[in-house]
Amino acid sequence: MKIKNILLQCLVDSGSGSTVMSTNLAKRLGLKVRPYTDDQPLFSASGAQLKVTGVTDVTFYLNGLRIPHSVKVIDGLFPNLVIGVDFMQANRMSVNYADGTVRFYDDLIVIPLQGYDNRDNCAVITENVCIPGFAEVALPVVLPKQYANQCVVLESLQNCRYFVAVAGTISQADGRRAVVKVLNFKPFSIVLKKRTKIASVIPSKSIVAIRRFQTPDTQENVPTFLEQTSDVLEQFAKDYKLDLNPSFTSDQRHTLLNVMYQYKRVFARTLRDVQIYRGMELDLELKDPKVRSYTRQYPLSQADADEVDRQIQELCEAGLVMENNDCSWNSPVFVVSKKDHSKTHGSWSTKS
């Protein structure tokens, strides 16, 4: 909003019955303040009584719309301007939290909500900083003078969340200087300019309570394994052709084989042993969905063709593959011989 052609941020507070501004702001704008004649007192959210010094008539300018309104002047108010229910009702103003907008006169004017980033409550960057992609840095910042040598809470400004992530911290100011952690979550470098407002400053007295985080005493259930005999485990290692480190002691070898035996279903010796995660579907994102990759099948000998057909049938029976009439992504099939040059037990792969 603008008052006397000066752009100002205001706090929209649906819990405030009256629209109020600070005495300092009224003086800075050169507004005429008349005495406050109403005997009804005003109280803050904490229950403290506010000192009303008078009432002034203000003309707000909003996207070409002139809105006159009477505003109470409060001594020591922060933020400097608070829009209350009286202003909202008089101008048919509503706050839409779904899309983060404020609407006037049945959507005649729609403006976005912003984080309150007045210099009186913001930490600003002291120098130009270049942050590499996916990097976290600790930035020195300067606090408003009223927070010098105080313990303050620094929280992310809503206006900064689109290009960096600011960690909420509790910081003890050294004079007016403090430190805030910033993460560049983008894959490219960004530059934060000097005097950029990076975090909001909240006095520590606004914190109701701080409790130390304690790790729960409950422990995760550790699975218990049935102890197998050495003969069973050695036969298991022989059947599954497990090649363990020869430097293991007998106890280490026995313990490892016992664990592997309990989970032996994850070791596939044949295509039929491959496990399937039921109900899982993968969404493959193609670089260009319009482009197809068809490669013709190379000629195979009759023996190789029979072996490929057999193994494909095994995959179908195991539920690992299914028949498809679309050959837009066809790939050639190869037969791979093992060390004994036998193709009977060979495996096949597709070129992708």
N, C-alpha and C positions, 0 to 999 in steps of 0.2 A: 504494500500500500504506500501511497504518497501523501504527505502532508506538507503544504507549502512548497511543492515541487521537490521535496526531499524523500528519497526512498527509504522506507523503514520496514523492519521485520516486526511482526506482532505474534503474540501467543494466543491461539484460539483455545479458550478454556470454557467448555460447556458446564463446568462446575462453578463458574463465577457468575453471580447474579448481575454484576455491574461491569461496564467497560471502564477501565482505569488506566492512567498513565503516571509516570514518575514526575516529581517536581523538577528534576534536572532536565528531562525531555521537554517539559512545558517551557522552561526558561530558554532552552536552546532553540526552540521553534518561535520564541517571542509571542506566545499565546497570552491573552488576557485572562487572568484567573479571578473569578468572583467568589465571594465567601460561600461556604457550604452551610446551608441553613437547615438541612435535614438532621434531626436528632438521632436517626437510626445509625448505629455504628456498623463498621465493616470489619470482618475478621478474615485472617488468612487461613489456609488449609491446616496449619499447625495449631490454630486456636488463638494466636496472638492478635490483639486488636491493631488495626491499621490506622495510621494518623492521616486523616483526610484534611488537606490544606485548602481545598476549594474545588470549584467546578469550572470547566472551560468548554467553549463551543468549538468544535473541530470539524473541518470539511475534509473528508477522505476522498482521494482520487484513485479509482481502480479501473484500469482498462477503459478510460474515457467516461466512466460513471462517477458523478459527484454525489457523495453521501454525507450530509450534515448530521452530526450527532453530538450530544452533550456527554462529556467525559469527566469523571471524577479524578482529581489530582491527589496522588498519594506520596507522602514523603518517604524516601528510601525504598521505593518499589523496585523490584527486579523480577522479571524483565521489565523494560521501560514501558511497554504497551501491551495490555491484555484485553482481548476482545471477549466480552461476556455475553450472557444470554439475552440481555436487553437489546444489544446491537443485532444479534442473530434473529431475534423475533421481528424487529422493526424492518429488517431488510430481507426477510424470508431466506435466511442463510442456513445451509445444511452442510454437514461434513460427511463425505462418503469415504469410509475407511477401506472399502473394497478396491477402489481404484486410486485412493490417495488424493482426492480433490476436494475443493470447497466450492459450493455452488450458490449463486445469488439469484433471486427472483425467478424461480422455476427454471433453472439452468440457462438463464439469459447470459450469465457470465460464469465460466468455469476456470478455476485456477488451481495449479497443483500445490499440494502441501509440501513444505520444506522443513528441514531441520533448523532449529534455532541456532544461528551462527553469528550472533553479535560479538564484536571484539571484546566486549566486557565479560564474556563467558567462554572464550575459545582460546586454545593454545595454537600458536602460529609457528611455522617453520622459520628457522633463523637464516638459512642459506639455501641456494639452489642445490637439489639433490637428484642424481640419476640412479634409479634402482633397476638392476638387471631383472630379466624375466624369471619368475618363480623364485625370487630372493626375498629374504627377510632382513630388515635393517633396524637399528635403534637410532632414532632421529632426535637431536636436541631441539627443544621447542621453548618458546617464551610464553609465560603466563601473564594474564592481566595483573596489574600492580596490586590489586586488593588481595591476591593470593600469594604474595611474596612470603617465602619462608614458612609456608603452610603445607600440611599434608592434604593432598587433593586426589580426587578420582578423575581419571581421564577416560572418556568413552568416545566411541566412534560417532562422527557426524553422519547423518543420513545422506548428505550431499556428497560425501567422499566414498561411499560404498560401491560406486559404479566403477572405480578405477583402482582402488587399493582397499585392503582390509586393515583396520586399526584395532589393536588389542586393547581391551579394557584393562587399565592398570591403576594401582594405588601408588602415588609417587610423593616423596618428600622434596619439596622445591628448595633449591639452593639459590636464594634470592628469588628471582623470577624465572629461573631456568629449571627445566625438568626434561625427562626423556620418555619417549613413547615408541613402541614397537609397531612397525608397519610392514605388511606383506604385499608384495606385488604378485598377484595370482595369475597374471597374464604371461603368455610366452614371449613377450617382447619387452624391451626396456621402456620405462616411463620416466618423465622428469617432473618433479615437484618444485614449483617455483618458490622463491623466498616470499615470506609473509602470507603463504597459503594457510588458511584455517584448516587444521587437520583433526582436531579433537575438541570436544566440549569439556569444560572444567566444572566439576561439581564439588562443593566443599565436603570434607569428610564428615562433618556433623550431620549431613543428610542421610548417612548410613545408619540404619536402625540397629543392626547387629552384624558381627562377623564371627563366624565359627570356623575353627580349623577342620579341614577335611580329614576324616578318618577312614581308613580302609576297613570295609566290613570284615567281621571276624569269620563269616561263613566262607568256607573253602569249596572250590569246585570238586565234584565227585570224581575221584580218581578211579579209573576202571581197574578192576581186579582180573588177573589172568589165571587161568587154570594151569598149573605147572605140569608140563609134559616131560616124559622120560627122555633121556638122551638118545635112545634108539629111535624113538618116534621123530625127534627133531632132526636127526642125521638123515633118516630116510626121507623126510620132507625136503631137506636141502638138496638131496640127490635127485629126487623127482622133479623139483622145480629148477634144478641147475643153478643154485645160488652160489655165487663166487664171493665169499667173505674175505675180509682182510686176514691174511695169515698171521699177522702180529697180535691178533686177539688172544687173550688168555682163554682157558677153557670155560671159566665162569662168564666172561664177556660174550663168548660165542654162544653159550647156552642161553644167556639172557636175551640176546638179540634174536636168536632163532625162535625162542618162545613167543616173543612179541610178534614176529613175522608170521608165525604159525596161526596166531589168533586172527590175523588179518589176511590170511592166505587167499581169500576170495578176491582181493584186489590184484593178485598176480595172475595175468591171463596167459596160459600156456598154448591155447588155441583160440581161434576166432570165436568159438562158442563160449569161451570163458570171459569174454569182454562184458563188463557190467554196463547197464543202461540206467540213466537217471530219468525215471518216468516223469512225464509232464513238463519237461524242460524244453523250451524252444528258444533258439537264437535268432535274433534279427540281424541279418547281414546287410550292412549299408554299402552299397555299390558306389564307386566313384562316378560312374556314368551308367545309369540303369538302361540306357538305350543301346549300349554297346554289348554285343554278345561275343563269347570266346569259344568258337567251335573249332575243334581239331579232329581231323579224320583218324580213324583207327588204322594203325599199321598192320600189315599182314602178319598173322601168327601161324605157326605150324599147327597141324591138327591136334597134336599132343598138348601143346601149350594152350590152345583154345579150349580143349576139354578141361584142363586144370583150372583155367580162369573161370570157366562156367561153374565148375564144382565149388570153387571158393566163393563165388558170388551167391550161389544158392545157400551156402552155409551162412553168409552174412544176412541173407533174407530171412532164413529160418530163425536166426538169433535176434532179429528185429533191429539190426544195425543199419540196414539200408532197405529201401523200398523201390518198387518198380515205378518208373516215370517215363511218360511218352514224350516229354519235351527233351530234345537233344541239343538245345541251344548252347549248353555248356559242356558238350562232349569232350572228353580227354582220352588220349590213347592209353591202353593198358599194356603193362610190361610184366613178364615173368622173371623173377629173380631166383637164381640158383644159389643153393647153400654151399658150404665148403665141400660137401661130399658130391657135388655136381648133380644131385638128385633134384628133379623138378616135381616129384610127387608131393613132397612136403615144402615146396617153395612158397614164397609169399608174393603178392602182387601189389603194385602201387600205381597210382594215377598221376599223370603229369598235370600240374595246375598252374 
